[in-house]
Amino acid sequence: MSFLQPWLLAALPLIALPIIIHLINQRRFQSVQWGAMMFLLAAQRMARGYSRLRQWLIMLFRTLAVAGLILAVSRPLASGWVGLAAGGKADTTIVLLDRSPSMQEQAVGSGISKLQTGRQQLVRILGTLGSQRYVLIDSGSREARELESPEALTSVATAGPASAPADLPLMLQAAYDYIKTQRAGRTEIWICSDLRANDWSPDSSRWNALRDAFLVLPQGVRLHLLAYSQPHTDNVSVRVTGVKRHVSKTGAELLVSVRLARGEDGKKQEIPLQFEIEGSRSVVNVELTGRQTELRDHLIPIEAKKLRGFGRVSIPADANSADNKFFFVFDEQPARKTLVVADDPSVGVPLQLTAAISPDDAATCTADIVSAEQLATTEWDKISLVLWQAPLPSGGIAEQLQAFVDRGGQVVFFPPREPGSGTFSGQRWESWVDAAAAVESWRGDADLLARTQSGAALPVGQLEIHRHCKIKGESTSLAMLSSGEPLLSRAQTDRGGVYFWSTTPAAQDSTLASNGIVLYAFVQRAIAAGVAVLGRTRWLEAGNAGGDASSQWQRLSGDEEALSTEAHCHAGVYSAGDKLLAVNRPAPEDEEKQLSDTTVSELFRGLDFTRVDDQAGNAAALIQEIWRMFLFVMLLSLVLEAVLCFPKALPAKGAAT
C-alpha cells in the first residue's frame, strides 16, 4: 500500500496509547484487605474469563480507532504498483506522451483509443498525486510545454493523435534537458506508450547515456511507464507502394500499387479499396489472405493534360483509423541521373552499369563516371544518387555532398584501396580484412534491402564476401557478416541517405557484381529515393518537414482539425510554393513488433522505475484514495468499544436471584 502523506505514519506508535493508559490506570489503585470482599472476589473469579475477554476487546477496538485515524490522514492509495509518493508531492511532473499512429488503436466495441485512455488515466493519476508543476513532452514536437493542470491533457492540441512516429530516447533526452535547465526539484516522469519497437529504438546506444545521466541527477527522478501493449489482431493497414504516370495512345493513366497488411494470418477477407483523385472516386475489391497482399499497377485513367496531381487510397474503418488511408502525389518522372566516383575501374564500371539500367521503360536512367574534382561544376538539383569509391571527401567537396544529402539526396560509399583517415557523417574507414566471411543477417523489413513487393526476400545471404574493410562510427547496421562486422550500414541523418558498404563489387572483393540482384535492387531503390525529392512533388514521412517550414504549407487534403504549425506531423497533401507534398506515416508504424518485458526492464536498469499495463477503453481508475475505508474502521471500532463499555443490566425488582 502507498500513501500520499507517508510522513504521518510516524504517528503509528500512538496506537499504544490505550495500553499505556490502561497500565497507568491499574497503578492508581491500592489493594486493602477487607474480609467482606471475600464473597465478591469469589464471584469475580467465576466471571473472570468473560471479563478478561471483554477487557481485551475494548483494548483492541480503542487501538484500531487510533490506527484508523492515523492511516486515514496519511491518504492511502488502493494500488501499490506505482510505489507512489514515497517522498511526498513531486516538485515537477513530466509527461512523455506517445502520439504515434499505433496509439490510435481502439478497444473492441468501445471506440476509445489507447491514446484517449492513456490521457484520461493520466488526468486521474496526476490529479490524485498532485504536483507543483506539470510539463508535457509529446512525440510530435518533442518540446517541453508547461500545463496549468493535468486536465489540460484532454484538451491541448499537441496531445492529440498524429501520424508521426515517437522517438522515446529523444523524448527522454528532452525531459533530462528540462530538468537540468529549469533546476527542477524532485521529479516524476510518466511515459504513456504502446511499446512499439520502432518508437523505442532499444538497440540505440543513446539508452546507456540516458541511464547514466539520470542516475547522477542529485534531486532524484522516478520514472513510471503506463503501457498499452495489447495489440488488436483484426487491424488492417493500407500503403501505396508506387505511383507512375503513364502516357498511352488513348490518353494518360496512373498505375497505382497498393499493399494491404495485418499483424497475423487470419481468415480470407475481401476489402474494398477506394481510390480518390482530386474528387474522382473508384472502388476495387481486393482479397487479403495471409498477412499481406499486393495490388500492382492498378490502372486509373486521368486527363492527358493533367501532368501532376494528388490522391488518396482508403479502406473501411477498423480497429485503427490512423492506418486506413494513404495519400500520394504524382508528376512527370524526372530523369534518374547518377554520378559514380571511383578510383578503381573494376568497381566503377559495374556500378555505372547497375545505375544506368532502368527498371521501367518510362524512366530514363543515366550514370556518369566522374572525378572528385568535377563535382564542383555539378548541377546537384538534377542528381538523385552518388556512388563513391574513393577516399572519403573533405573540404569543399564534403560540404557539397552534405548539402546534397540535406536536401534528400542519396550517397553510397564503397571502401577505397587505401582507407585513409577522412570522415563523413561520423563514419571512417579502418583497415582491410583479407578473410572470407558469410552474410549472417540483414534487415528485410525496411530500408534498401527490404523484401520485394511480392514479399520475396533479396538473396543477400547468397553473397560471397572475400574481403572487407572495417567501418568506425555510430550507425544502423542493415546487414551483418559472420565476423560481427557490418556489411552495409546507414549513417544517422536528418534527411537523405548515407550508406556504407564494407566491400566493393570488384571480383577479388565479393560477388556483388557477378550475383548482381542485390546490388541492382539496392542501387535502383537508392535512385528512386533520390528522385523522390526532385521535381515538383515530394513524398515525406510524417515528422519530417523535409527542410521546409511546415507552418507555411497549405493543406489540400487531410485532417482539417490539425494545427497548421504541426502540418508535418499529420498525414495529408500540402502545397509548398510550386511543390506538392504527400505526408504519410512511416512504414515501421505498420509493424507490430513490441518490446519484451525483459527489454523494458533492461532499458531502465538501475533507475527508480515502475510499470503498469493498461488496455484501451478501460474506464476504471488505476489508483484511488481509500482513506474513507479507514475512517469507517475507526468509527466502527469506537461504536463497538462503546457497546462493550456499557454496564451490565441490573435484574428487575422482584426477579428471582
N, C-alpha and C positions, 0 to 999 in steps of 0.2 A: 504494500500500500504506500502511496505517495501523499505528501502534504504540501499545501501551498504556503503554510506558515510553520515550517518544521521546528523553528526555534522555540515555539510554545510547548513543544513536547518535553522541554526541560522541566516543566512543572509536573510531570507524571509522578515524581516521588511524593507529591501531596496526597496521593491515594492512601498513603499510610496514616493520614490524619485521624480517621475514625478509630484505628487501632491504638494510636498514641493516646487519644482522648479516653478510650476505654481503660487503658492501663493506668492513666493518671487518676481516673475516677475510682478505680479499685483501691488506690493507696490513700484516698481521702477518709476511709472509714477504719476504725479500730475495733478489734474484737474484744468483747466483755463477756465473761462467763456469767450466765443467768439461768438458774435452774428451771424457770418456767418455759424456757425456749426449747427444752429437750423434745417436747411434742411437735413443735413447729419444724425443728431440724429433721425429725423422723419423717414428717410429711414431705419435706423438701427432697429428702433422699429418694422417696418413692417417685417423685416427678422430675428427678434430675435429668433423665435422658431427653425428655421433651423440652425442658427449659434450656439445656445446653444447645440443642439443635436450633431453637428459636433465637438464641443469642448469636449463634454463628451466622444464621441467615440475615439477621438485622445488620451485622457487621459487613457481610458480603454486599448487600444492596447499598449500604452507605458508601462502600468503596467503589462500586460500579457507578454510582451517581457522580462521584468526583471524577472518575476516569472518563465517563461520557462527556462531562463538561469540558475537560481539557482537550479531548480528541476532537470535539465539535469546533472549538475555537481555532484549532490547528488546520482547519479546512482540508479534510482528507479527500482524495480522489478515488474514483471507482476502479480506474485502470492503473496498474503499476508498470505497464510496458515502457513508458517513456522515461522512467526514473526522474520524473519532473520535479522542478523547483527545489532541488536539493539544497540550493544556495539562496533561495528566495527569488523574488521577482527579478527578471533579466533587465539589464540596462538597455540593451538593444536586441531586437528580434529581426533576423533577416530571413526572408522567404525566397527560395530559389524555385521558380515555377516553370515547369516543362510545358510549353505550349505547342509542341510539335504535333503533326497530323495524327500520329498514333494515339495521342492523348484524347482525341475526339471520338474514340471508340465508345459505343453506348452499351448499356446493360440491356439484356433481353427484356422487352416489354415495358421498360421504364422510360426510355427516351432521354435518359440523363447520361452524359458522357463522363469519362474518367476525370477530365479537366473540371467540369462543373462540380462533380462530387468532391474532388480534392479541394477546390476553393471553399465550398461550404463547410467541409470538415475543418479546414484551417481557420476559418472565421470563428467556429465554435471553440476550437482548442485555444487559440490565441486570446479570444475574449475571456476565457476562463482563467488562463495563466496570468495575463496582464504583462505589460512591459512599458518602459518609459518611451521607447521609440520603435516604430515599425518601418522596415525597409523592404522593398520589392526589387528583386533582380529577375527579370523574365528572360526566357530563352531567345526572344526576338532581338531586343536591343542589347541585352547583357549589361545594362547600366543600372546603377543603384538609384532608386527613386523612393523618397520617404512618403509614407502613407499617414493620414490623420488617424486612422483606426483600422482594425482588422476588417471591418465591414466593407472597406474600400476595395478589397479583393474581388468582390462580386460585381463591382460597377466600373472600375477603372478599365479603360480600353486596352491598355497594354497587358492585361491579364486574360484577355480573350483568346480564342483559338487562332492559330496561324499555320501557314504552310511551310515555314522554315524549320529546319531541324534544331535540336538542342545541342549544346556543347557543354556538358556538365563540368569538365575541367576548367573551361574559360569562365563559367558562372561562379565556380568556387574561387577562382583567382580574383574575380571582381569583388566577391564578398571579403576576401582577405585584404584586398586593397582598401576597401571601405573601412574596415576595422582599423587598419593602420593609419590612414589619413585622418579619420574622424576621432581617433584615440578613444574608441568605444570602450566601455567597461565590460562587465560580464555579458557575454553574447550567446544567444541561441540561434542556430541556423537550422531552418526547416527546409527539407528538399522534398518536393512533390513531383514524382516521375513514375513512368511505367517501366523503367529499367531496360529500354531497348539498347542493345549493344552499340549500335551506330551513334547513339546520342551520348554514350558514356565513354567511348574510346578506352576500354580497360587496359589495352596494351601500351598506351601512351606513357612515356617517361615523365610526363607532367604530374602524374599522381604521386610519385615519390617526392618531388619537390614540394607539392602542396602539403603532403603529410608532415614533412619536416618543418614547413613554415608555420602550420597551425600548432604544432607541438611546442614551439618556443614562444608563442604569444603569452605574455605574462598575465593577462586578465582572464584567461581561461575561456574556451569555446566549447560548447556542447552541440553536437550535430544529431538531428533527428530525421529519419527517412520515412516518408509516407508513401508507400509503394503500391502501385496499381499494376501488378504484373500478370494478371489473369487475362490471357488472350481470348478473342472471340473467334471461334473456328469457322463461322459461316461468312466471314467478310471476304469480299472480292474487290480487287483493285484494278483500275484501268490505266494504261500508259500508252502514249503514242510513241512508237519507236522510229518512225521515219515519215517524212512528207516530201514528195517530189512533184514539182510542176512539170507536166509533160505536154508537149505540143503534138497533136495528131493531125491527120488530114481533115478531120471534121471540126476541129477547134482545139480547145485546151482542156486538160483534165488534171486532177490531183490524184496521186497514188499515195494513199494513207495506210500505213502499217500500224496495227494496234495489238497490244498484249494484254490479256486478262490473266490474273494470278490470284491465288488464295493460299492460305497458310498451310493447308494439308490436303491430302487426297480426300475426295468425297464423291457423292453421287453425281451423275451427269446433270448439268444444268444448262438450260437454254436461256441465254442472256441477250436482251435486245440492246444493241449499241446504237446510240443516237448521234449522228453527225450533224453539226450545225456550223455553217459557213456564212457568217455575217447575215444571219436571219433566215437562211435557207436550210431546211431540215430534211433529213432522211434517216431511215432506221433499217438495220440489218440484224438478223438473229444469228448469234454465234454459240456453238456448243462448247461448254467448258467441261473437259474430262481430265482427271488428274489434277495436278497443282497449277498448271498454266496452259494456255493455248494462244496461238498467234493468228491474227487475220492479216495477211500480207497483201500489200498493194491494192487495197480496196479502191476502186475507181469511182471518182466523183466528178462529173462534168462541171466545168466552170466557163465563164465567158472568155473568149480568146484574147480580148483586150485587157483582161484582168491579170496583170503581171505579179502583183503581190496582194496579200490579204491575211486574214486570220480566221480561226475557227475553234471549235471545241468538240471533244468526244466525251460522252457521258453514259452512265449506266443507271438503272433504277436504284433508289435508296436502299441501303442495307445497314449493317452494324456501324459503319464508319463513313460519314458523308464526305470526309476530307479526301478520300482517295477514289471518289466516284466520278471525277471529271478530270480532264486533262486538256490544256489549251495549247494551240500551235499557231505558228505563223509560217508563211511561205513567200517565196520570191524567186526570181530567176536565179539559177545556180551560178555563182561566180566561178571563175577558173580556179582550179586547185593547183597552186604553184608551190613547189618545194625547193629549198636550197640545200645542197649537200656540200659540207666542208670536210674533206678527208685528206689526210697525209698519205694514206696507203691506198693505191688504186684497187687492190684486191678487196677493199672494204667499200670504197666509193662507188665502184661500178654496180655491184649488186644492190646497194641502197638506191642508186639512181633508177635502176630498172624497176625495183619494187614500188617506188613512189610514182613512176610515170605510167604504170598500167592502170587504167581506170576501171573501177568495178561497175560502172554504169555508163551506158552508151551516151546518155545525155550530159555527162560530166566530162569536162576537159581537164586532163592531168598533165602537168609538165614538171620536170625535175632538172635542175641545172647544177653541175659541179662547179663551185667557185672557191676562190682562196679567201682566207680570212680578211685580207686587205680589201677585197672587192665589196665587202659588206658595207663599207662606208657610203657607197652610192646606191644602196638597195632601196627600192620603194617598198617599205615594210608594210604598208597598208594593202598590198596585193599578195603577201606571203602568208601561207597557212601553217607551214611546218619547216623547221630547220633540223637537219640530221648532221651531227657534229662528231667527227672522229679526228681529233687533233688535241694538242694541249689546251686545257681549259682557258677560255678567253679572259682577258684582263683589260684594264684601261677603258678607252672609248668603245671598243668592240663589246666588252662586257656590259657597258651601260646601254648600248643599243639593243643587245639581246634581252636584257632585263626589262627595258621599256616594251619590247615586243611581247614578252610574257605577261607583263602587267595589263596589256590591252586584250589578253586572251589567247595569244599565240602559243604554239607548242614547240618545245625544243627537246630533242632526244640526243643524249651523249653516249658515245662508244669510247672505250679506252684507247688512248694513243700508245704507240710502241714505247715511248718514253713518258711515263706518267707526269713528271714534273711536280711542282709544289703549288700550282694555282688552285683557287677555289671558285665555286659558283653555286649560289643558293645554299651555302653552308656545306657543300659536298666537295671532296677532293679525292683524287686517285692516289693509291698507295703502290704497292709492288705487285708484279705479276706472279701468279702461282702456276707453275708448269706441272700440273697434275690433273688428270681427268676427274670429273665429278658429274654425278647424275642430278637431274632435277627432282627434288624431293617433294615440293609442294608449290602451288601457285593459287592466286586468288581468281576464282572463276565466277564470282557473283557480281563483280563490279569492275570498273575501270577498263583498260585497254586489252586485258586478257580474259574478259568475260565470255561466257558462253555465246554461241551464235543465236540468231533469232529463233531457230528451231529447237533450241535447248541443248544442242550438242556442245561438248567441251572442246576447246582448242587442244591439239595434240602436243601440248607443252612438255609432257612427260617423255615424249619420244626424242626430244632434242639430245644431242650428244655434245657435251662441253669438254673440249680437250684442254683448255687453259682459260684462266680468268684473272681479272685484275681486282684487287680488293678496293672497296669504297669506304671512305671515312666520312661520317656526318649523320645527323639525325634525319631519318626519312622513313617512309612507309614501304615495307617490302611487299612487292607484288608476286615475286617468285623466289624460291629459296633453293640453294644447292644442298646436296647431301653433306657437304663440308660445313654447313652452317652459315656460309656467306650468301649474300643476296645475289641473285642472277639479274633481277630487274627491281628497281626501286623508284619511288617518286618523292621528290623533294617537297617540302611544305611551301605552298604558295597561296596567296590570297586569290589569285586568278590565273588562268592559263595553266600549262602543264610543263614540268621539267622532269624528264625521266633519265635514268642512268642504267644502261646495260653493262654488266661486268665482263662481257666478252664481245667479240665482233663477228660479222658474217664471213670473215676470211676462213678458208678451208682448214688452215692449221689451228684455228681457234675454236670453231664449233660447226654444227650443221645447220645454222640459222639460214644460210643461203641454199644449200642443197635440199634441205627439208623445209621449203620456204613458206608453208602455210601459216605458221605462227608469225613469222616476220611480216608477211604480206598483210595479214589481218591487223597486226599491231600498227603498221605504218599507215594503212588506209583509215583506220579508226582515228589515229592521231591527226591525219589530214582533215577528216570530217569534223573533228573538234575544233581545229583551227579555222576551217571555212565557216563554221557557225558564227564567228564574230566578224566576218567580212560582210560587205554589202549593207543592206538597209534593214535586215532582220536579225534578231538575237533570240536565242533560247537560253534562259537563265534559270538557275536553281534558286528557289526561294531562300532568302537570307543573304544573297549575293547581289549587290546593286550593280555589278558589272562596271564599277568605276564611275557611274553616273550618280547624280543627286536624285534619288528616287522621289523626293518631295516635289520635284518638278515634272514628274511623269503625269500623263493624262490617262485615266482609266477608260478603256474601250469595252472591256468585258471582265466580269469578276464580281467579287463581293462589294456591293455598294456601301456597306457599313464600315468597311475597313478604313483606318486612318490614312490620309494621304501621305503622312510622314513615315508610314510603315508599308508603303506600297511594295517594296522589295521583299516583304515577309508574307505576302498574300498572293495566292495563285490568281492569274488573270492575264489579260492582254493590255498592254500600255503603249502609248506613243511617247517617244522622247525625241523631239525635234523631227527629223525625217526618218527616224527608225521605228520599227515595230518590235516590241519586246513581248515574248511569251514567258511568263514566270510560272513555274510548277514546283511541286515538292521534289526533293532529291530522290533518286532511285533507292538508296538504302532505307528510306522510310517505308517502302513496301515490304521489307523483310521483317520477319517476326522473331528473329534471334534475340534472346534476352539474357541478361546476366544471371549466372547461377548464384545461389546463396553464398557459396564459398568465395566466389569472386567479389561479391559485395563486401563480405567481411574482410577480405584481404585489402581492398581499396582503402578501407577506413581503419586498418590495423594500427593499434596504439592510440587512437583518438577516443575521446569520450563520445561514443556513438550508440544510438539505439534505433531500432527499426520496427515498424508495424505494417502489416499488409491489409489493405482495404480493397473493396471492389466497387466498380461503377454502380451508381444507383442506391448505394447504402445510405439510408436516412437516419440510422441510429448514431447517436453521438459516440465518439470514440473515448472520450473521458467525461466524467460527471463528478460534481462535488456531492458528497454523501454525508455532510455534517448533520442534516436533518435526522438521519437514522440514529446518530449518536445522541442527539438531543432527546429523541424518543426513548432511547435506552435509559438516559438519565431520569426522565420523568417517570418512566415505568418503575425504575428502581426506588425512587422516592415514595411512590404510591405503595409499593409492596412493603417498604420499610415502615411506613406509617401504619399499614394494616397489622403488621406483626407487633407494633408497639402498643396497640390498643390493649387496655387491661382486660383480664378475663371477666366475662359476665358473671355477676353475682346471682345466686339462686333466688327465685321469688319467695316472698314471705309465706310461711306455712308449708313450703315444699318439704318433702322428706329429705333428710340429710344422711 
